[in-house]
């Protein structure tokens, strides 16, 4: 078996310690386990339906089938994989495993109702969205929450820190550092809200979606009603209908698009924070024994934000492919979705690595108040917007043009230049006094 040194993928090698929580939802073992969950829950639902052919089992025996799920082990998954090597069919191997479990429990009379009327996709298209739902809830959403908690703390800490803004890379009207970070928390929360509203859809309808085998076997039963209740009540998913042999994957695509947008926002956060570090608005806490450069001893590189950005790029590319490919299938189905669906955990792993790296990078930031204040003091031209708008209020002729002539293209504009300009204005003394109170560090609006 691959080790941290021999694994091909870094998410199972170098970064395995960071991605381990996702294994319970997106590993091969997890996929097999979720398939077992669906097969067992389906058999229990059939029993509750009251089919006479399975009435010989007792309610206690059928309820006790929960133990197949709760007691499922990696060794049992290996047994299923060994069967698959013979059948060359992964879902059929799960079916055979469940039947063996029924034999052990004295339920031979009902074992042929395992997988009754179903096709593989009835299992896959319920097991996979179920694993995705639980993986997001248990691992990814909490990671986002931890990052947002970190950002909220910084927003509160820095909400009163004035900072020179830069539009097009040029000095612009000052802002507040905390407000700039609040932009990212607001954006992330909105995309997470949209993400959480996407239903986890599942196909459950037999070989081509019409419950053919069910209706031919028991024509008087409402099998579509049963299927909807099973998917929604027993599995907590939303049943798609009508379908072909497979789920439409449209909602799955919507979910991946939403995750993609979350990644985009995080890239924006990482790049801007990286830039603020390069501008010396932030320094970084050093870690004992850590080396920033093999050649330059002084360096403390913003590696956490760079690591996050790289992993987010991979995640975005894979989320995009998943969203683009999965909703497209030839006629009633082709098999291209099967291998692609096995990779759902991969972009989530890269996203998880990025969330952890971003959180770590933010935890190391040290505010350099002196540098931020110095940049404001060196850019008095940003008060021109404030002055010209007060002059507009006072009916002063062509105030924008007057400030443009004063400021545009000049190498240096300091407080003396601005004060001299104000003194030369033909306005009331109280207006001049008002204008002289404007400073780069106070012209920040409200947050």
Steps between C-alpha positions, in 0.01 A plus 500: 500500500622854429662691783545873548819464298371278219146634446455655156256765617627749759158500667567137597871557553654830603167647616340180630494627860293798386254306286444190717156618626367475143588130473187405692291647218696479175738205517433168328410358840253784554335448161454130574360576844248752365390244241443253783297767682270545200455125440412435865269801531324396179438148626362640826272734304369210290421312818302795635309508173349165596594279206371154594810323367717658770247495783663191650770715656421663832507874552778452753712305252458766233572784744813313611634531145623841617791305645624429146545875462625592846737206516637532148878462500791552267548122500146455369571757231802291402270199473275695264802605293606135475154413369522787252817352356287197405179677393678798343202697632533712811131541589421133443778415745326714762171322430665162555650625826161611633350164403771319694422718800134402472593131497705542817197660666263221400322704231550274198133532406530870422852529364389512134323829575839656547542732202147406383415677172801729521790587274846606613422866464217477749773420749775729369273798443381482860822392672712774344274799575452362851877484554539846353228644722656354813860580397415864445307519825760326714829622349480779243242727663675489839828593326328800343355590841846493660638726229206740528545514878862596443404767249225636724755545776732693268214714370414597856864559593571715193165675452645835614829481305507754214685381191585640161287328239632421156289486187684400182800470731498877558435690825126546547252622760598354837311208648497298822706182521228313688242595240717363220517162673126516571448507123635144485296375795186643341576347162583160647189489716278586205649226282480251784134593544437430133703180519296370794175565314592265213304174545683169518316328219489125444372273228303194605288341228636174365680421177372797297324703765143369468499236778432241226596193702307621803178563310516175303549306824241685711286707261259621767766669713586870478868446438582858408343614825701236684823608327444864587427421865804271520742755355364794696400343833749214537803663337432870547551580131271640232378260234538609138219392269470430213853385422687270267708222657703767678451818701492822298789638710373854440480574871834333550639737237341793684667386820841478330449843343426643846813336642692640204386853591609444860844404369510813284427722801770326701752553219411870506556505877834319472633721222406826671639388835819388323520848344449674834786292639720605208403864571607443863151575633539164673796317639483130585565318823807284469502133592804361680709290266306603189696612192361746246769465234785258447717791388371813678493459879290813563192390308163416654297403198117513483499128421162423656318735264699370204425140595132584538486677163659206321263247654201722432597516135504122476167478684340754265619315191359171626172651621461657157559169325256318730232763440555503123525125445254332734171639360588365154437131422433323171136389467376321812854472641864449427772413746703822486340625822618198699873569504441875535277457806778308673700824501254716693717480809808627316400867455346496848835383636684783324239743633546366853879540473446858380259586781749374757791683336307826478401476864860431598626791292251740657602384848859609430422855388646787703360844426765755403316817607797725433523400133126540448505844663807604299329413171202714595722790599687478169184522290316818585370517145225255600330784689431667164178301460374624838592862431345514155170356622469751782571770242223354284268532798599865537441577132869561426563516122668192344638350821601171338708681240663715768608196700608316186733787411640496851559127540524307175851400403676674785787312660420600854197649666516544876289677758668834427400492133139415592480768770639763264242405242219531757627840612480622140136399453231767484268341752367593844745472791293229666518294179879538497509384862290198407729413209812529716367231733512243221797264532582171323460299822158650580353500149377143522121516488319263735501126556 
